[in-house]
Amino acid sequence: MLRARALVAAAVTLFVGCLFGPACSTTSGADGPSCTNGTRDGDEVGVDCGGSCATKCTGEGCTTDGECGSGKCTNGACAAPVGKPCGVGTSVTTCNDGEPCELSDDCKSGSCEGAQCVPTKPGDTPPGPTDGKKNNGETDVDCGGPNAPKCDDGKTCAGDTDCATGYCDPANICKAPRYDDGVKNGDETDVDCGGTGAGMKKCAAGLACLVDGDCAGACNYEKKCVDEPSCKGHFGGDTCGPEEVTGATKQESCCRTLPVPGFSDASRPGKAVYLDKYEITAGRIRAWLASIPGQNVKAWIAANPPALWHASWTQFLPTGPTGDTIAVPRKPTNGTEQPPWNRNIGVDFQFNQQLFVYTHGHKCNNVATSYGMNTFFYSAAVQAANGSVARTDPFIDGGGKMPIQDALDMKSMTCVTSAMLQAFCAWDGGQLATDEVLDFVTGSPANSGSTATCGGAVGNRCAPLASINASSDSGNITPKNYSYPYFDAAGFDGTDTVMAPGRKMRGGPAAGQAIDTVVINAGDEPWMDLHGNMHEIALDTTNGAINPQVSGQGSFHVKFRGIGYSSARAGGNSVANNLSFPEYRAGYSTGRCMRFK
């Protein structure tokens, strides 16, 4: 009877002690929480440590300093004691036999005796990812660390590499990454965007990427997202802005586009209208052609017809570098050439010598007797095939030389047909700017662009002729305000007067100041070069719909200012004039895109 009472009393004492004192040890997790069962349970902070366990933690998650053997909880994990050379909580996660230790988990052998790592004894189970214990550098039982599989959700971790999901949260628990957790995790390329996970969000411009699919736009040469695919490259892609590329630069994306407040396009109801800040660069045209299989622009247009396109324009698109000879429908010269007027429209001939319609003004070929103004770079072999001389690297400030392709790719694209500009803008996510949006922004409904009519209706938004980048032309009406880089005269290259969009002038009354800018409201970010640099080809529209011309499908206009200020104006934009046709191009003409969002 006395023995029975003693056993009952012992059982009561054990129950009370386990209920109100430190957790009692058991040999099996099935018996309830324990401080020696190799499992994080009960109120433990880590595996068999912290909480009500007598053993303090090292390297485990923690909330207070008192839960740690070192007395220091830093960033949710127990710091190692001062002077601890290796093992849990240190940068060297496991100790070799004979090295000092604090825990068995410190040792590669899984055995710490007398504060020293000792070899595994005969008959002992060596530590490993299947022994049911947290050891050998593991962050949780049989997972995490350098020697075990990655941990599943809910397990303890020290970093993202410990988790199968690739995400160890701030509380050192493995969790599945989400696209709204404010952390770059999983296979995201930037915070909460990019990658291939379910529900993946596209990254905005400026954020990190690996491939185009990570971005709302495209992934550029620096592995940063850009708005449009044409600006993936460097020269001509992100070299627009006020400073030349000599040392410190202050350029920005040449694809930057700005909203047009107060303007709507009847063809896109409910969409906000954007007009690109800069003229199209030669580098962007190069990026476009490089992306089209075989440079077959005609096939791309057939597969991706733009909203505004007329079938008669397609004949002027190339199917590859060469071999696209057509009989153009209008007389291409002002001489005695008789039909058929055969011209090669292959990419190697598109932007060089042969004009497809007659225009008076700067040429597109560089020959020994004349300076051409085509800014699209061709190799010496292609130049020779076009009857032009090979181009030479230009001198830059400081006496060095710049690779000719880099110099030309930065500049506004010249010698490009109206049809090719519309095809390019469609590929780039928009369309060629219309005369309606250009007239609205500049306040200049008259096509002449003369000083008297430019912007007069809305307070003269036009820059004065003395302040725009222009090249002198018939009668020297405009000053030659710009020249960069300086080309070797023997190269017969006249593109030094074609500026990279948005550049400062290099001479004249406004030297060192910003060139012509246009804003609708004071304080707005400005559009650049709407009056200077180049004439701009535009779609001829009414309420957003293209206007068919009486004598053929022309449907284009040219806005006159900038290089060649007076010579092209002589012909004007009359219905019968060559400047309205899809095959029109000149050394003084370019364009810019508009977009709908």
C-alpha positions in Angstrom: 0.0 0.0 0.0 2.8 2.4 0.8 4.6 1.6 -2.4 1.4 2.3 -4.4 1.0 5.7 -2.7 4.7 6.5 -3.5 4.2 5.8 -7.1 1.1 8.0 -7.3 2.9 10.8 -5.6 5.9 10.5 -8.0 3.5 10.6 -10.9 1.8 13.8 -9.6 5.2 15.4 -9.0 6.3 14.6 -12.6 3.0 15.9 -14.0 3.3 19.2 -12.1 6.9 19.6 -12.9 6.3 19.1 -16.7 3.3 21.4 -16.6 4.9 24.3 -14.8 8.6 23.7 -15.1 11.0 23.2 -18.0 9.9 20.8 -20.7 10.5 17.2 -19.7 12.7 15.1 -21.9 11.3 12.1 -23.7 12.8 9.8 -26.2 10.0 10.0 -28.8 8.3 13.0 -30.4 5.1 11.0 -30.2 5.2 11.4 -26.4 4.8 15.1 -26.7 7.1 18.2 -26.8 10.6 17.4 -25.7 14.0 19.2 -25.4 15.9 16.2 -26.6 13.8 14.7 -29.4 15.6 16.4 -32.4 12.4 18.2 -33.3 11.3 21.8 -32.9 8.1 21.5 -30.8 6.5 22.9 -27.8 7.6 26.5 -27.2 11.1 25.9 -28.4 12.8 28.7 -30.4 15.0 26.3 -32.3 15.4 22.5 -32.3 15.6 21.4 -28.6 16.7 24.9 -27.5 15.2 28.1 -26.2 11.7 28.6 -24.8 11.3 26.5 -21.7 14.3 24.3 -22.6 17.4 24.7 -20.4 19.6 24.7 -23.5 20.0 28.1 -25.1 20.2 28.5 -28.8 23.0 29.3 -31.2 22.2 30.2 -34.8 18.5 29.4 -34.4 15.7 32.0 -34.8 15.0 34.1 -31.7 13.0 36.9 -30.4 14.9 38.0 -27.3 18.5 38.0 -26.2 17.7 35.7 -23.3 16.9 32.8 -25.7 20.5 32.7 -27.0 23.5 31.1 -25.4 25.5 34.1 -26.5 23.0 36.5 -25.0 22.6 38.3 -28.3 19.7 38.0 -30.7 20.6 39.7 -34.0 18.2 40.0 -37.0 16.1 37.1 -35.7 19.0 34.7 -35.2 21.1 33.8 -32.1 24.7 35.0 -32.5 27.5 32.7 -31.8 29.4 33.3 -28.5 32.4 35.6 -28.8 35.4 33.7 -29.9 33.6 30.7 -31.3 35.8 29.7 -34.3 33.4 27.5 -36.2 30.1 25.7 -36.1 26.5 26.9 -35.8 26.2 30.7 -35.9 29.6 31.3 -37.5 30.7 31.7 -41.1 32.4 28.3 -41.0 29.3 26.2 -40.4 30.9 23.0 -39.2 34.1 22.1 -37.2 36.6 19.3 -37.8 37.5 16.7 -35.2 39.7 18.2 -32.5 38.3 21.8 -32.9 36.5 23.4 -30.0 32.7 23.1 -30.1 29.6 24.2 -28.1 27.0 21.9 -29.7 27.0 18.6 -31.4 25.6 20.4 -34.4 28.9 22.3 -34.5 30.8 19.2 -35.5 31.0 17.4 -38.8 31.1 14.2 -36.8 27.9 15.2 -35.0 29.6 14.6 -31.7 30.8 17.3 -29.2 32.3 16.0 -26.0 34.3 18.0 -23.5 33.8 21.1 -25.7 35.7 19.4 -28.5 34.6 17.7 -31.7 35.3 14.0 -31.5 35.1 11.3 -34.2 32.0 9.2 -34.5 32.3 6.2 -32.2 31.9 2.6 -33.5 28.3 1.8 -33.7 27.2 5.4 -33.8 25.0 6.5 -36.7 27.0 9.1 -38.6 25.3 12.5 -39.0 23.5 12.9 -42.3 20.3 14.1 -44.0 18.4 11.0 -43.0 19.3 10.5 -39.3 16.3 12.4 -37.9 18.4 15.0 -36.2 19.4 18.6 -36.9 23.2 18.3 -37.3 26.0 18.5 -39.8 25.3 22.2 -40.6 21.6 21.6 -41.2 19.2 24.5 -40.5 16.4 22.1 -39.6 16.1 18.4 -39.1 17.6 16.7 -42.2 17.4 19.8 -44.4 19.1 23.1 -45.2 22.7 23.9 -45.0 25.5 22.7 -47.3 25.1 19.0 -46.6 21.4 18.3 -46.8 18.4 18.8 -49.2 16.6 22.1 -49.2 13.9 22.6 -46.7 10.2 22.6 -47.3 7.8 25.4 -46.3 7.6 25.9 -42.6 11.1 24.6 -41.8 13.9 26.7 -40.2 16.4 28.3 -42.6 19.3 30.7 -42.5 19.1 32.0 -46.1 17.2 31.6 -49.3 19.5 28.8 -50.5 18.3 26.6 -47.6 14.7 26.5 -49.0 13.2 24.5 -51.8 11.0 27.6 -52.6 14.1 29.8 -52.7 12.7 32.1 -50.0 13.7 32.3 -46.3 11.5 34.9 -44.7 12.8 37.5 -42.1 11.7 35.1 -39.3 14.0 32.4 -40.8 11.2 30.2 -42.0 11.0 28.8 -45.5 8.0 30.1 -47.4 6.8 30.1 -51.0 7.8 33.4 -52.7 4.9 35.7 -53.7 4.7 38.6 -56.1 3.5 40.9 -53.3 5.9 40.1 -50.4 8.3 43.1 -51.1 11.3 40.8 -51.4 13.3 39.6 -54.4 13.0 35.9 -54.1 12.3 32.7 -56.1 13.5 33.4 -59.7 12.4 37.0 -59.7 14.8 39.3 -61.5 13.8 42.3 -59.4 11.5 42.8 -56.3 8.1 41.1 -57.0 8.6 41.0 -60.8 10.3 39.0 -63.5 11.0 35.3 -63.6 8.7 32.4 -64.6 6.7 31.7 -61.5 2.9 31.4 -61.4 1.3 34.9 -61.4 4.6 36.4 -62.6 4.4 40.2 -63.0 6.4 42.1 -65.7 9.1 44.5 -64.5 8.8 48.2 -65.2 11.5 50.2 -67.0 14.7 50.5 -65.1 14.3 47.3 -63.1 16.6 44.3 -63.5 15.9 41.5 -66.0 17.5 38.6 -67.8 15.3 38.2 -70.9 12.7 40.3 -72.6 10.0 38.2 -71.0 10.9 39.6 -67.6 9.8 43.1 -68.7 6.7 45.0 -69.7 8.9 46.3 -72.5 12.2 44.7 -73.3 15.5 43.8 -71.6 18.5 45.9 -72.7 22.2 45.4 -72.9 22.7 46.3 -69.2 20.0 43.8 -68.2 17.6 46.6 -67.3 14.0 46.8 -68.6 13.3 49.5 -71.2 9.9 50.6 -72.5 10.4 49.6 -76.1 12.4 46.9 -77.9 14.2 49.3 -80.2 16.1 50.8 -77.2 17.7 47.5 -76.1 21.1 48.6 -77.4 23.5 51.3 -76.2 24.3 53.7 -78.9 21.0 55.1 -80.2 19.2 53.3 -77.4 20.1 55.2 -74.3 22.3 58.1 -75.7 19.6 60.7 -76.2 19.9 63.9 -74.2 22.1 67.0 -73.7 25.7 65.8 -73.5 28.0 64.2 -76.1 29.4 60.8 -75.3 32.8 62.0 -74.2 33.5 61.0 -70.6 30.7 61.7 -68.2 27.3 61.4 -69.9 23.8 62.4 -69.0 21.8 60.6 -71.6 18.5 58.8 -71.2 16.4 56.3 -73.1 15.8 57.4 -76.7 12.4 55.6 -76.3 11.1 58.0 -73.6 7.5 59.0 -74.5 5.4 61.8 -73.0 1.6 62.1 -72.6 -0.1 64.8 -74.7 -2.5 66.5 -72.4 -5.7 67.7 -74.0 -5.3 65.6 -77.2 -7.3 62.6 -78.1 -7.2 60.4 -81.3 -10.6 59.5 -82.7 -9.2 56.2 -83.9 -8.3 55.1 -80.4 -11.3 56.1 -78.1 -10.5 55.8 -74.4 -6.8 55.7 -74.9 -4.3 58.3 -73.7 -2.1 59.6 -76.5 1.7 59.7 -76.0 4.3 61.3 -78.3 7.9 60.2 -78.2 10.3 62.8 -76.7 13.0 62.2 -79.3 13.3 61.6 -83.0 14.0 58.0 -84.1 17.7 57.2 -84.0 19.7 55.1 -86.5 20.6 52.7 -83.7 16.9 52.0 -83.1 16.4 51.2 -86.8 19.4 48.9 -86.6 17.9 47.1 -83.6 14.6 46.7 -85.4 16.1 45.1 -88.5 18.3 42.8 -86.4 15.2 41.4 -84.8 13.3 40.7 -88.0 14.2 37.2 -89.3 16.2 37.6 -92.5 15.5 41.4 -92.4 12.2 40.4 -94.2 10.2 43.5 -93.2 7.5 42.7 -95.9 6.8 39.3 -94.3 6.6 40.9 -90.8 4.1 43.5 -91.9 2.0 40.8 -93.6 1.9 38.8 -90.4 1.4 41.9 -88.2 -0.5 44.5 -90.2 -0.5 47.9 -88.4 -3.8 49.6 -87.7 -3.0 52.3 -90.2 -1.5 50.7 -93.3 -2.3 50.9 -97.0 -1.6 47.9 -99.3 0.2 50.2 -101.8 2.9 50.9 -99.3 4.0 47.3 -98.9 5.9 47.2 -102.3 8.5 49.5 -100.8 9.5 47.2 -97.9 12.5 44.9 -98.2 12.5 41.1 -98.0 16.2 40.9 -97.1 19.5 42.7 -97.5 19.6 42.6 -101.4 17.7 41.3 -104.4 14.5 43.4 -104.1 14.5 45.3 -107.3 11.2 47.0 -108.2 10.0 49.5 -110.8 9.0 52.5 -108.7 5.7 54.0 -109.8 6.9 57.6 -109.9 9.9 59.2 -111.6 12.8 59.0 -109.2 15.1 61.7 -110.7 14.8 65.1 -112.3 16.9 64.1 -115.2 16.2 62.2 -118.4 15.9 58.7 -117.0 13.2 56.8 -118.8 10.9 54.1 -117.3 10.9 51.5 -116.0 12.5 53.2 -113.0 14.2 50.2 -111.4 15.4 50.6 -107.8 16.8 48.0 -105.3 14.8 48.3 -102.1 16.8 45.7 -100.2 18.1 46.7 -96.7 21.6 47.3 -98.1 20.1 49.8 -100.5 17.2 51.2 -98.5 19.2 54.0 -96.8 21.9 54.7 -99.3 22.3 56.2 -102.7 19.3 55.5 -104.9 16.4 57.8 -104.3 13.0 56.3 -105.0 11.3 59.6 -105.8 12.9 62.9 -106.7 13.5 65.4 -103.9 15.6 68.5 -104.0 18.1 68.6 -101.1 20.8 66.7 -99.3 21.8 63.4 -100.7 21.8 59.9 -99.2 25.0 58.7 -100.8 28.6 59.5 -99.9 30.6 59.9 -103.2 33.9 61.4 -103.9 32.3 64.6 -105.2 29.6 65.1 -102.6 28.9 64.7 -98.9 26.0 62.3 -98.2 23.9 62.4 -95.1 22.7 58.8 -94.5 23.2 58.0 -90.8 22.6 54.3 -91.1 26.0 52.6 -91.0 27.0 50.3 -93.8 30.2 48.3 -94.1 32.8 49.3 -96.7 31.7 46.4 -98.9 28.1 47.6 -98.9 29.1 51.2 -99.4 31.1 50.1 -102.5 28.1 48.2 -103.8 26.1 51.4 -103.6 28.8 53.5 -105.3 29.8 55.3 -102.1 33.2 55.6 -100.4 34.0 53.8 -97.2 33.4 55.8 -94.1 36.1 56.7 -91.6 36.1 56.9 -87.8 35.4 60.5 -86.8 37.5 62.5 -84.4 35.9 63.4 -81.1 36.7 66.1 -78.5 40.0 65.4 -76.9 41.7 64.2 -80.1 40.6 60.5 -80.0 38.4 58.7 -82.5 35.0 57.2 -82.2 33.9 54.0 -84.0 31.9 55.2 -87.0 28.9 52.9 -86.3 28.6 54.1 -82.7 28.8 57.7 -83.8 26.1 57.2 -86.5 23.8 55.0 -84.4 23.4 57.9 -81.9 22.1 60.3 -84.6 18.6 60.8 -85.9 17.8 58.3 -88.6 17.9 59.9 -92.1 17.3 58.6 -95.7 14.5 56.4 -94.4 11.2 56.2 -96.4 7.8 57.1 -94.9 6.6 53.5 -95.3 9.6 52.1 -93.4 9.1 54.6 -90.6 5.4 53.5 -90.2 6.5 49.9 -90.2 9.2 50.5 -87.6 6.8 52.4 -85.2 4.3 49.6 -85.5 7.0 47.0 -84.5 8.0 49.3 -81.7 4.5 49.3 -80.2 3.0 52.5 -81.7 2.6 54.2 -85.0 4.3 57.1 -86.9 3.3 60.4 -85.4 0.4 62.1 -87.2 0.3 65.6 -88.5 -2.6 66.1 -86.1 -0.7 65.4 -83.0 2.4 67.3 -84.1 0.2 70.3 -85.0 -1.5 70.1 -81.6 1.8 69.9 -79.6 3.6 72.6 -81.5 0.6 74.9 -82.1 1.7 75.0 -85.8 -1.1 73.8 -88.2 0.8 75.3 -91.2 3.2 72.8 -92.8 5.6 75.5 -93.9 7.0 75.9 -90.4 8.0 79.5 -91.2 8.9 81.9 -88.5 5.6 83.8 -89.0 3.3 80.9 -88.6 5.1 78.6 -86.2 3.2 78.3 -83.0 1.5 81.7 -83.4 -2.0 80.4 -82.6 -1.0 79.3 -79.1 1.7 81.7 -78.0 4.5 80.8 -80.4 5.8 77.5 -78.9 8.5 77.3 -81.6 12.1 77.8 -80.8 13.7 80.8 -82.7 15.7 79.8 -85.8 18.9 81.1 -84.2 18.5 78.6 -81.3 17.8 75.4 -83.2 20.3 72.8 -84.5 20.2 73.3 -88.3 22.4 73.1 -91.3 22.7 76.0 -93.8 20.9 75.2 -97.1 19.6 77.1 -100.1 20.4 80.7 -99.5 21.9 80.1 -96.1 18.5 80.9 -94.4 19.4 78.9 -91.3 22.7 78.9 -89.4 24.9 75.9 -89.1 24.7 75.5 -85.4 25.9 71.9 -84.9 28.8 69.7 -85.8 29.8 66.5 -84.0 31.9 64.4 -84.3 34.4 65.9 -86.7 34.8 63.7 -89.8 37.9 63.4 -91.9 37.2 65.5 -94.9 38.5 62.7 -97.2 35.6 60.5 -96.0 33.0 62.7 -97.7 30.7 62.3 -94.8 28.2 65.1 -94.1 26.4 63.6 -91.1 28.3 65.7 -88.6 25.5 68.3 -88.9 22.9 65.6 -88.0 22.7 65.6 -84.2 21.9 62.9 -81.8 18.4 63.8 -80.5 18.2 66.2 -77.7 21.8 67.5 -77.9 23.0 70.9 -76.9 24.3 73.2 -79.6 28.0 73.5 -80.2 28.0 77.0 -81.5 25.8 80.0 -82.2 23.9 82.3 -79.8 22.6 79.6 -77.6 25.8 77.6 -77.2 25.8 75.4 -74.1 22.1 75.9 -73.5 19.3 73.5 -74.2 18.1 73.4 -77.8 14.6 73.9 -78.8 12.0 72.4 -76.4 8.2 72.3 -76.6 5.8 72.0 -73.7 2.0 72.4 -73.6 1.8 73.4 -69.9 4.5 75.2 -68.0 6.6 72.8 -65.9 5.9 69.8 -68.2 8.8 67.6 -69.4 9.6 68.9 -72.9 9.6 67.3 -76.3 12.9 67.8 -78.1 13.8 68.9 -81.6 10.2 69.4 -82.8 11.6 72.4 -84.8 15.3 71.8 -85.0 17.6 69.1 -86.3 15.5 67.4 -89.0 12.3 67.7 -91.0 9.8 65.1 -89.6 7.7 62.8 -91.7 4.2 62.4 -90.4 1.1 60.4 -91.2 -1.5 62.6 -92.9 -4.7 62.0 -91.0 -8.1 63.4 -90.2 -9.6 62.3 -86.9 -6.9 59.6 -86.7 -7.7 58.1 -90.1 -5.2 58.3 -93.0 -6.1 60.6 -95.8 -5.8 59.0 -99.3 -4.2 61.4 -101.8 -5.9 62.1 -105.1 -2.9 61.0 -107.2 -2.1 57.8 -105.6 -2.0 56.7 -102.0 0.3 59.3 -100.5 -1.0 59.9 -97.0 2.2 61.5 -95.6 3.2 65.0 -94.7 6.6 66.5 -93.9 6.9 69.1 -91.1 9.5 71.7 -92.2 12.2 73.0 -90.0 15.8 72.0 -89.1 18.3 70.7 -91.6 17.5 71.7 -95.2 15.1 74.3 -93.9 14.3 75.9 -97.2 15.0 73.5 -100.0 12.2 70.9 -99.3 9.8 73.7 -98.4 10.0 74.8 -102.1 7.9 71.8 -103.1 5.6 71.9 -100.1 3.0 69.2 -99.2 0.7 69.5 -102.2 -1.2 66.5 -103.2 0.9 65.8 -106.3 4.2 66.5 -104.6 6.7 63.7 -104.0 7.0 64.3 -100.3 3.5 62.8 -99.6 4.4 59.4 -101.0 5.4 56.3 -99.1 8.7 56.0 -100.9 9.8 59.5 -100.1 13.1 59.9 -98.2 15.8 62.5 -98.0 19.0 63.2 -96.1 17.2 65.9 -94.1 14.1 63.9 -93.1 13.3 61.6 -90.2 10.3 60.8 -87.9 9.2 60.0 -84.4 6.6 57.6 -83.0 3.4 58.1 -81.1 1.7 55.6 -78.8 -1.6 54.8 -77.1 -2.0 53.7 -73.5 
